[in-house]
Amino acid sequence: MTKKPSGLNRWPCGQEKMSRRSMMAATAAMPLSGRLSADAAAGSDAIAGLIERAREKNAAFMRGDMDRWSQLVRIAPDLTLMQPFGGPTSRAFEASPQRLAELSRYFREGETELEVVQTYASDALVALVMIERQRAEVGGLPAQDWSLRVTEVYRKDGRDWQLVHRHADPLSEASLCSKRRYSPGAGRRKNDDG
């Protein structure tokens, strides 16, 4: 008997052949694949649009251009905001002219770059996991690094998407490059020395 080379005609689950039942189920699902692809394309268009909007609104915010920022962001009335400086979760957002003018004075001369780490989408929700690399004059201080790890969640509202959640934490390069690392087995941190 001739020995078959390993891995030939194997499915990821280790099965030698596809069963007749599996073949029939796959054939029955084929007409749906065209629709799923169209839905996936629409979803990826929505995600691409939200990413571009996030890039533009973030750049406007860090420049202190709150007029442009408020044109780009659609904030849901039930927004939850977990700000990078800590404190309790904010609910809703005050977009009064006075508040926007205050923010405009607080953030100035910013430069930004957006790195998308991961996206998740359904028909009604999109989550963007991002790193906002930015440098700006903040609170009257000279230009400084203001990079953040950010998760934003958008909810479909008619034809548009509303920001319903934003969570941001400072991204500290120093902490990423430190000699300390997480030891998953022990559930604690330990030095590289051991």
C-alpha positions in Angstrom: 0.0 0.0 0.0 1.3 3.4 -0.9 1.6 5.9 1.9 -0.2 9.2 1.3 1.9 12.3 2.1 0.9 13.9 5.3 -1.4 16.9 5.1 -2.8 16.0 1.7 -6.6 16.3 1.4 -6.9 17.2 5.0 -9.3 19.7 6.4 -8.3 22.0 9.3 -10.2 19.8 11.7 -8.1 16.8 10.7 -10.9 15.2 8.7 -9.7 13.2 5.6 -12.7 14.0 3.4 -15.8 16.2 3.5 -18.9 14.2 4.4 -21.9 14.2 2.1 -23.9 16.1 4.8 -21.2 18.8 5.0 -21.0 19.0 1.2 -24.8 19.5 0.9 -24.8 22.2 3.7 -22.0 24.0 1.9 -23.8 23.8 -1.4 -27.0 25.1 0.2 -25.1 28.0 1.7 -23.5 29.1 -1.6 -26.4 31.5 -2.7 -26.1 33.3 0.6 -22.4 33.9 0.1 -23.0 36.6 -2.5 -25.3 38.5 0.0 -22.8 38.1 2.8 -20.1 39.5 0.6 -22.3 42.5 -0.2 -23.1 43.0 3.4 -19.4 42.7 4.3 -18.5 45.3 1.6 -21.1 47.7 3.0 -19.8 47.1 6.5 -16.2 47.7 5.4 -17.3 51.0 3.6 -19.0 52.1 6.9 -15.9 51.2 8.9 -13.6 53.0 6.4 -15.8 56.1 6.6 -15.8 56.0 10.4 -12.0 55.6 10.5 -11.6 58.6 8.2 -14.0 60.6 10.3 -12.2 59.6 13.5 -8.9 60.7 11.9 -10.3 64.1 10.8 -12.1 64.8 14.1 -9.1 63.8 16.2 -6.9 66.1 14.2 -9.4 69.0 14.5 -9.7 68.4 18.3 -6.0 68.4 18.9 -5.6 71.7 16.8 -8.3 73.3 18.9 -10.6 73.5 15.9 -13.8 72.7 17.7 -16.0 74.1 14.9 -14.6 71.5 12.5 -14.6 68.8 15.2 -18.3 69.4 16.0 -19.2 69.1 12.3 -17.5 65.7 12.1 -18.7 64.0 15.3 -22.3 62.8 15.9 -22.6 62.3 19.7 -25.4 60.1 20.9 -27.5 61.5 23.8 -26.6 58.5 25.9 -22.8 58.8 25.3 -20.4 57.3 27.9 -17.0 58.9 28.0 -14.1 57.5 30.0 -11.5 60.3 29.8 -7.7 59.8 29.8 -7.2 61.8 32.9 -9.4 59.4 34.9 -12.3 60.2 37.1 -15.9 59.1 36.9 -17.5 58.1 33.6 -19.1 61.1 31.9 -22.6 60.7 30.5 -23.6 62.8 27.5 -21.5 65.7 26.2 -22.0 69.4 26.6 -21.5 70.9 23.2 -22.4 74.5 24.1 -20.5 77.3 22.4 -18.9 78.1 25.8 -17.7 74.6 26.3 -16.4 74.3 22.8 -14.5 77.6 23.2 -13.0 76.3 26.5 -11.8 73.2 24.7 -10.5 75.2 21.9 -8.3 77.2 24.3 -7.2 74.0 26.1 -6.0 72.0 23.1 -3.8 73.9 20.6 -1.4 73.4 17.7 -1.8 69.6 17.7 -0.3 67.1 15.2 -1.9 63.7 15.0 -1.6 60.2 13.5 -4.1 57.5 13.8 -3.2 53.8 14.0 -6.2 51.4 13.8 -5.5 48.3 15.8 -8.7 46.4 15.3 -12.3 46.9 14.1 -15.5 45.1 15.0 -18.8 45.6 13.2 -22.4 44.4 13.1 -25.4 45.9 11.4 -26.0 48.3 14.3 -22.6 48.8 16.0 -19.0 49.4 15.0 -16.1 49.4 17.4 -12.8 51.0 16.6 -9.7 50.1 18.6 -7.0 52.7 17.9 -3.8 54.4 19.0 -4.0 58.1 18.6 -0.3 59.3 18.3 -0.4 63.0 18.9 1.6 66.0 20.1 0.0 69.3 21.2 0.0 72.2 23.5 -2.4 71.1 26.3 -3.7 73.3 29.1 -1.3 76.1 28.3 1.8 73.9 28.6 4.4 73.6 25.8 3.9 71.0 23.2 4.0 67.5 24.7 3.2 63.9 23.8 -0.6 63.3 24.2 -0.8 59.8 22.7 -3.7 57.6 23.7 -5.0 54.1 23.4 -8.7 54.5 22.4 -11.8 52.5 21.9 -14.8 54.1 20.2 -18.2 52.5 19.7 -20.6 53.8 17.1 -24.3 53.0 16.8 -26.3 53.2 13.6 -28.9 56.0 13.7 -30.8 56.1 10.5 -28.2 56.7 7.8 -25.5 58.0 10.1 -23.4 56.7 12.9 -23.4 58.2 16.4 -20.6 58.0 18.9 -22.0 56.1 21.9 -18.8 55.3 23.8 -15.2 56.5 24.0 -12.6 55.1 26.4 -9.1 56.6 26.3 -5.9 55.8 28.3 -2.5 57.5 28.0 -0.1 55.6 25.8 3.3 55.9 27.5 6.2 54.7 25.3 8.3 54.7 28.4 6.0 52.1 30.0 6.0 50.0 26.8 9.8 50.1 26.7 10.5 49.5 30.3 12.3 46.5 31.6 9.2 45.2 33.3 6.9 42.7 31.6 3.8 40.8 32.5 4.3 37.1 33.5 1.0 35.4 32.6 1.8 32.2 34.4 2.3 34.0 37.7 -0.3 36.7 37.1 2.2 39.3 38.3 4.9 41.6 36.9 8.6 40.6 37.0 11.9 42.1 35.9 13.7 40.8 32.9 16.5 39.7 35.3 14.1 37.0 36.6 
